[in-house]
């Protein structure tokens, strides 16, 4: 008997990406959210509209710190988001700095840095550094 955690060729599934690839007819999701959240001492805003979730952090330092503490591999997160048609846009001080998921266009720089399927917004960090936080 083959379980859902085995591929058709009976190799065990070892990552979230492999599991999601094995699931057929995955539905697309839409998100509506407007949240203020505190994670590891950083206040952030999460706004969801249809297939995009924007996560706005107070600084680039906060974004890097939280990314390093992700409980899952970036490639697995990207695969999970893409499988349900969602994109997360990471912002610092209201300025987009990266995208991950369905609408992300992975950049060669991100791959070279070992970030996986992440789209970096090249001008984002500079604009975030000189932009005042909204609100």
N, C-alpha and C positions, 0 to 999 in steps of 0.2 A: 504494500500500500504506500503510495506516495503522498507525503504531507504537503501543505501549501508552502513550507519552507524549503522545498527541494525543487530544483529545476526539472524540466522534462527529461533531461539526460541524467537525472538523479544526483547531480553534484549539489552539495549543501550550499545554501545561500549564506554568505558571510557578511554582507554589508546592506545598509538600508537601500542603497541604490539598486542593488541586485534584487531585493525583495520587491521594490516598486516596479522594476522592469518586468517582474514575473506576474504581477497583478494585471489582469485584463479589464478593459472598460472602466478605467478610473474616471470619476466625474471631475469636472472643473469646479472650482470653488469661487465664491465671491465673498469679500470681507467688508463689513461695515464696522468701523471702530473709531473711537475718539477717547484715548486713554492717557492719563499721566501716571507714570510708573516709576518706581525707584528700584534699581538693580545694582547691588554692590555699592551702594552709596551714591550712585549717579542718578539724577532725575532725567527721565526721558519721556518723550511724547510719541505715542503710537497712533497713527491715523490710517485707517483702512478705507479704501474706496474701490469697489469692484474687485479687480484682480491685482491691485497694487497695495502693499502695506508699507507706509513710510515710517521709519523709525528715526526720530530726530534726537541726537545726543548733544550734550552741552559743549563738547570739544572733540578734537581729533584724538587727544589722549584718552578720553573716555571711550571712544569708538575702538581704539586699538586694545585697550585694557579688557573691554568686554568681549571682543573677538577672540582674544587669547584664552578666555575662560569658557568658550563655548563647550557645552557638554557633548557635542557631536562633531564629526569631521565636516569641514566646509563642503566637500564634494557630496556627502550624504545629505546635508541640508539643501544644497542646490537641487539635487535629484528629487528630493521629497517635494520641494516647492514647484519645480517644473512639472512633476507628474500630476499635480492638481491644478496647473495653470496659474500659479501665483508667482509674483515677483516681490521681493523685499528691496526697498530703496533705503540705503543707510545714508543719513544726513548728519552733518555736524553744523550746529548753529543755523539750521534751516537750509544748508547748501548740500546738494547731493554729492556724495563722495564715492559711492559704490552701489552696484545692483547685483542681486543674486536671484536665480530662479528662472522662470519661464521666459521673460523678456530680456534677460541679461545677455549681452554679447561679449563673451569672455575675451579679455585682452591679452596679448602676448606678454605684457609687463606683469600682469597678475599671475600668469602661468610661470613665468621666470622666477617670480618671488615665491612660488609654491602656494599661492592662494587658491589654486584650482579654478573652477568655472565661475569666476567673479569678473564683473565688468567694473573697471575703475574709471572714475570720471577725472581725467587728468588735471583740469583746472580746479576741481573741488577743494582740495586741501588749501590751496592759496586763497581762494575766495572765503573759505571757512575761517581762515586765520585773520582775515581783515574785516569780516562781516560781524556786525553787532547781532546778538541773539534777538529774535523777534519775540514779542509778547512781553 
